[in-house]
Amino acid sequence: RAHYPEARKIFILSNATFLPERPVFERRPEPRLRIGHLSNLSRAKGLDSVIDCMRRLLAAGVDAELVLAGPATNGTARALLDEARSDLAGRLIWLGPVDPEEIDRFYKRIDIFLFPTIYEHEAEPLVVIEALSFGVPVIATERGCIQEVLGGSGGYAFNGDFVSAAVERVRAWAENRDSLVEASARARERFRELRVQYAFELERLVAAIRAATEIAE
């Protein structure tokens, strides 16, 4: 509206509209928590912060492992991964680039999704919505539309010291697994809310396009 005051109608759509409902399956965390991160692995997407979280969780005595998926985008990312594989021996799984079927398996195997992005053009990350669709609560930085996507029930979005805030949240879930199961249910429900909300917006947009086409004809 600020840039285009002549625009009389504004439609807001979400990537959630285009993702399917996932089959419901009971998520019961095993004794060892599985923490996941999926992206084009880089500092901009928070790879260093994810690894720092894992180091601090292990130092605090939390029984966890880190599952990473996606390609290392540059030499810095590869160096971070090499160092982490040495430091986190036995607690780090890197799947590398993943196809759609492997992405589904990735979300099904993890309990918590970390996304501490600092990418300056971050908008509405598909990976955050995918995590919610599988019932995986998200801990992320407050960038772009992430806070709005999570909506207070899909997880947490932090400003400032992400690592400290994320470690505290994961420790709380590690100490109370029932609360993590509840967080999973809330994440799935948040995804359903997004799909319903933006399916309605999509219908409005399509109707407006049809109306404009009829007028033009």
Secondary structure as the mmCIF struct_conf table of DSSP 4:
data_model
#
loop_
_struct_conf.conf_type_id
_struct_conf.id
_struct_conf.beg_label_comp_id
_struct_conf.beg_label_asym_id
_struct_conf.beg_label_seq_id
_struct_conf.end_label_comp_id
_struct_conf.end_label_asym_id
_struct_conf.end_label_seq_id
BEND BEND1 HIS A 3 HIS A 3
TURN_TY1_P TURN_TY1_P1 PRO A 5 GLU A 6
HELX_RH_3T_P HELX_RH_3T_P1 ASN A 15 PHE A 18
BEND BEND2 LEU A 19 LEU A 19
HELX_LH_PP_P HELX_LH_PP_P1 PRO A 20 VAL A 24
BEND BEND3 PRO A 31 ARG A 32
STRN STRN1 LEU A 33 LEU A 38
BEND BEND4 SER A 39 ASN A 40
STRN STRN2 LEU A 41 LEU A 41
BEND BEND5 SER A 42 SER A 42
TURN_TY1_P TURN_TY1_P2 ARG A 43 GLY A 46
HELX_RH_AL_P HELX_RH_AL_P1 LEU A 47 ALA A 59
TURN_TY1_P TURN_TY1_P3 ALA A 60 GLY A 61
STRN STRN3 ALA A 64 ALA A 69
BEND BEND6 GLY A 70 GLY A 70
STRN STRN4 ALA A 72 ALA A 72
BEND BEND7 ASN A 74 ASN A 74
HELX_RH_AL_P HELX_RH_AL_P2 GLY A 75 ASP A 87
TURN_TY1_P TURN_TY1_P4 LEU A 88 GLY A 90
BEND BEND8 ARG A 91 ARG A 91
STRN STRN5 LEU A 92 TRP A 94
BEND BEND9 PRO A 97 PRO A 97
HELX_RH_AL_P HELX_RH_AL_P3 PRO A 100 ARG A 109
BEND BEND10 ASP A 111 ASP A 111
STRN STRN6 ILE A 112 PHE A 115
TURN_TY1_P TURN_TY1_P5 GLU A 120 HIS A 121
BEND BEND11 GLU A 124 GLU A 124
HELX_RH_AL_P HELX_RH_AL_P4 LEU A 126 SER A 133
TURN_TY1_P TURN_TY1_P6 PHE A 134 GLY A 135
STRN STRN7 VAL A 138 THR A 141
TURN_TY1_P TURN_TY1_P7 GLY A 144 CYS A 145
HELX_RH_AL_P HELX_RH_AL_P5 ILE A 146 LEU A 150
TURN_TY1_P TURN_TY1_P8 GLY A 151 SER A 153
BEND BEND12 GLY A 154 GLY A 154
STRN STRN8 GLY A 155 PHE A 158
BEND BEND13 GLY A 160 GLY A 160
HELX_RH_AL_P HELX_RH_AL_P6 PHE A 162 GLU A 175
HELX_RH_AL_P HELX_RH_AL_P7 ARG A 177 ALA A 216
#
